[in-house]
Amino acid sequence: MNILEEIRSDEYLKGISAQFKNEWICIPEEERQIIIHCTHNANPKYINGGWVNICPKTYLKKQGAIGLVPLEYVIGVPVWPEKHFYKGLGESIGFTLVFCGVPDDWDSFSLIEEGLEGDGFRVEDIKRNDLGVYYVRVG
């Protein structure tokens, strides 16, 4: 089973927004990737800083476009249900999200995590560049 078949399986899509279930897209003809380096800071709401992880239901989407680009790989942070617990306030963690390439007509896109516990994130209007490498702050 390839990654696209896995993503479209009912088990993977359980809980994802119904409007997106049939809109996953990927650019298979080339070895293109989008690499997003993320920084997440401990939450000052919690005395120990709380925790962080990434939900597998994370994707890229262009405003008004049909289709989503699903997450392929996660590097440096646990994937739900596992968690990275901060040791205290002021701590941060860097991690990398890898996606297959986005369509050529996307000049910008949003990074969206549909958190399974209602705690996802959204980074809007990421301007596309020639390298396909981006740096964002989440959470």
C-alpha positions in Angstrom: 0.0 0.0 0.0 1.5 3.4 -1.0 1.3 6.5 1.2 -1.7 7.9 -0.8 -3.7 4.7 -0.4 -2.9 4.7 3.4 -4.0 8.3 3.7 -7.3 7.6 2.0 -8.0 4.6 4.1 -11.0 5.0 6.5 -8.8 4.4 9.5 -6.5 7.3 8.6 -9.4 9.7 7.8 -11.4 8.9 10.9 -12.2 12.3 12.5 -11.0 14.5 9.7 -13.3 17.2 8.3 -15.8 15.6 6.0 -15.3 18.2 3.3 -11.7 17.2 2.8 -12.0 13.4 2.8 -11.8 13.0 -1.0 -9.5 15.9 -1.7 -6.0 14.5 -0.9 -3.6 15.2 -3.7 0.1 14.5 -4.3 2.5 15.2 -7.1 3.8 11.7 -7.9 5.6 12.4 -11.2 8.6 14.2 -9.7 10.7 14.0 -6.6 9.4 17.3 -5.2 9.0 18.0 -1.5 8.0 20.8 0.7 10.1 20.9 3.9 8.8 23.0 6.8 11.0 23.6 9.8 8.9 24.4 12.8 9.6 25.8 16.2 7.2 25.3 19.1 7.6 26.9 22.5 6.5 25.5 25.9 3.0 26.8 26.8 3.2 29.4 29.6 -0.3 28.3 30.6 1.3 25.2 32.3 3.9 25.5 35.0 6.0 22.7 33.4 5.4 24.0 29.8 3.0 21.2 28.8 3.7 19.0 25.8 3.8 18.9 22.0 3.2 16.3 19.3 2.0 16.4 15.7 -1.3 15.0 14.5 -1.1 12.8 11.4 -4.0 14.8 10.0 -1.7 17.6 9.0 -1.7 19.0 5.5 -1.1 21.9 3.2 -4.0 23.7 1.5 -4.3 26.7 -0.8 -7.1 29.1 0.0 -9.9 28.4 -2.5 -8.2 25.5 -4.2 -9.5 22.0 -4.4 -7.2 19.4 -2.9 -4.8 19.0 0.0 -1.2 17.9 0.2 -0.8 15.4 3.1 2.0 15.1 5.5 4.6 12.4 4.5 7.2 12.5 7.3 7.8 13.9 10.7 11.3 14.5 12.1 12.2 15.5 15.6 8.8 15.4 17.4 6.5 12.6 18.4 3.4 11.8 16.3 0.0 11.5 18.1 -0.7 9.8 20.5 3.0 10.0 21.7 4.0 13.3 23.4 7.1 15.3 24.1 6.8 16.8 27.6 8.6 20.0 28.2 10.7 20.2 31.4 9.8 23.9 32.0 8.8 27.3 30.7 11.1 28.9 28.2 11.9 25.5 26.5 11.3 25.1 22.8 11.6 22.3 20.3 12.4 22.3 16.6 11.0 19.7 14.3 10.6 19.2 10.5 7.5 18.3 8.5 7.9 16.9 5.0 5.2 17.0 2.4 5.1 15.9 -1.3 5.3 18.8 -3.7 2.4 21.3 -4.1 0.9 22.1 -7.5 2.7 24.6 -9.6 -0.1 27.1 -9.5 0.1 27.4 -5.7 1.9 30.7 -5.0 1.0 30.4 -1.3 -0.5 27.9 1.0 -1.5 27.2 4.6 -0.1 24.6 7.0 -3.0 23.1 8.9 -3.0 20.5 11.8 -6.4 19.2 12.6 -5.6 18.3 16.3 -7.5 15.3 17.5 -8.1 16.9 20.8 -9.2 20.3 19.4 -5.7 21.7 19.8 -4.4 21.9 16.2 -2.7 24.9 14.6 -2.9 26.8 11.4 -0.1 28.9 9.7 -1.7 31.0 7.0 -0.3 32.5 3.8 3.1 30.8 3.5 4.6 32.3 0.4 6.0 29.7 -2.0 9.7 29.9 -2.8 12.1 28.2 -5.2 13.7 26.0 -2.6 10.6 24.5 -1.1 12.0 25.0 2.4 10.2 27.1 5.0 10.5 28.2 8.6 7.5 28.7 10.8 6.6 29.1 14.5 3.6 26.9 15.6 1.7 26.7 18.9 
